[in-house]
Amino acid sequence: MLMDSDQKLIDDLPEVIRAKVDFSESLGLLTGQGWDAEPLPDNYLPEYVEIYANGADDTCFVVHQGCLIYVDQDFLGDRTTATFVLVIDEIPRYVQVHGELVLDTLGGCLLPDILLSPTAQMSFLLRALKR
């Protein structure tokens, strides 16, 4: 059950958008949180980048200051998703639902190059080889 303020964010979305995100409360909430955000300025380099996939219930990927700090191993697997949310510095900025763009306030955001430590690179490589 959502708090009233969270439900209001969803209720304030245009009806056509609400209909597209109604299968997931968390997806609707994230879309509502980002709906009125102004596009980011040119050359904006975020501190945090998070990706939520498949209904936006779980974080799949997190980058902090250009360093990968978390990745869900299933996210790296062979599966693909047509529903995901990109959160930039704690504000949802991009939402795609079943392959259709619902929200895009990335503006001039520059997505960071991702730095992986040698240990993380080896870990990902070993997991990929085990598949």
C-alpha positions in Angstrom: 0.0 0.0 0.0 1.4 3.4 -1.0 1.4 6.5 1.1 -1.1 9.1 0.1 1.7 11.4 -1.2 3.1 8.6 -3.4 -0.3 7.6 -4.7 -0.9 11.3 -5.6 2.3 11.3 -7.8 0.8 8.4 -9.7 -2.7 9.9 -9.9 -1.3 13.1 -11.2 0.2 11.4 -14.3 -1.7 11.8 -17.5 -4.2 9.0 -18.0 -2.4 7.6 -21.0 0.8 7.3 -19.0 -0.9 5.9 -16.0 -2.4 3.1 -18.2 1.1 2.2 -19.4 2.6 1.9 -15.9 -0.3 0.5 -14.0 1.1 -3.1 -13.9 3.7 -2.0 -11.3 3.3 0.4 -8.4 7.0 1.0 -8.2 7.2 1.8 -11.9 4.2 4.2 -11.6 5.8 5.8 -8.5 9.2 6.3 -10.3 7.5 7.7 -13.3 5.5 10.1 -11.1 8.7 11.2 -9.2 10.4 12.2 -12.5 7.4 13.5 -14.4 7.8 17.3 -13.6 11.6 17.3 -13.5 13.2 19.8 -15.8 15.6 18.3 -18.4 19.2 18.2 -17.2 21.5 21.0 -18.5 24.1 20.4 -21.2 27.2 18.5 -20.2 25.6 17.4 -16.8 27.7 14.6 -15.3 25.8 12.7 -12.7 27.2 11.5 -9.4 24.8 8.4 -9.3 23.3 6.4 -12.1 20.8 3.6 -11.3 19.0 1.3 -13.6 15.8 -0.5 -12.6 14.4 -3.2 -14.9 11.4 -5.4 -15.3 8.8 -3.4 -13.4 11.3 -1.3 -11.5 11.1 -3.4 -8.3 14.9 -4.0 -8.0 18.0 -2.1 -8.7 19.9 -3.9 -11.4 22.9 -1.5 -11.9 24.5 1.3 -9.9 27.3 3.6 -10.9 28.7 6.1 -8.4 31.2 8.8 -9.6 32.0 6.7 -12.7 32.7 3.5 -10.8 30.4 0.5 -11.0 29.4 -0.3 -7.5 26.6 -2.8 -8.0 25.2 -5.0 -10.8 22.6 -7.7 -10.5 24.1 -10.8 -12.2 20.8 -11.6 -13.9 20.9 -8.2 -15.5 24.2 -9.2 -17.3 22.7 -12.5 -18.5 21.2 -13.3 -21.8 17.8 -11.9 -21.0 16.8 -8.5 -22.3 14.2 -6.1 -21.0 12.0 -3.6 -22.7 10.9 -2.1 -19.4 13.4 -0.1 -17.4 14.0 3.2 -15.5 17.1 5.2 -15.5 17.5 7.3 -12.3 20.1 10.1 -12.3 21.1 11.5 -8.9 17.9 10.1 -7.2 15.5 11.5 -9.8 13.9 9.2 -12.4 14.9 10.7 -15.8 14.1 8.0 -18.4 11.3 5.4 -18.4 10.7 2.9 -21.1 7.8 0.5 -20.8 7.5 -2.5 -23.1 9.8 -0.8 -25.6 7.9 2.5 -25.6 9.4 5.7 -24.3 7.2 7.1 -21.4 9.6 9.7 -19.8 12.8 11.4 -21.0 14.2 14.3 -19.1 17.9 13.4 -19.6 18.4 16.6 -21.5 22.2 17.2 -21.9 23.2 14.5 -19.4 26.5 12.8 -20.1 26.4 9.2 -19.0 29.7 8.4 -17.3 32.3 6.0 -18.6 32.2 3.1 -16.2 35.4 2.2 -14.4 35.8 -1.4 -13.2 38.5 -2.6 -10.9 40.6 -5.5 -12.1 39.0 -7.7 -9.5 35.5 -6.8 -10.7 36.5 -7.4 -14.3 37.8 -10.9 -13.4 34.7 -11.6 -11.4 32.4 -10.7 -14.3 34.6 -12.7 -16.8 34.6 -15.8 -14.6 30.8 -15.7 -14.2 30.3 -15.3 -17.9 32.6 -18.3 -18.6 30.5 -20.4 -16.2 27.4 -19.9 -18.3 
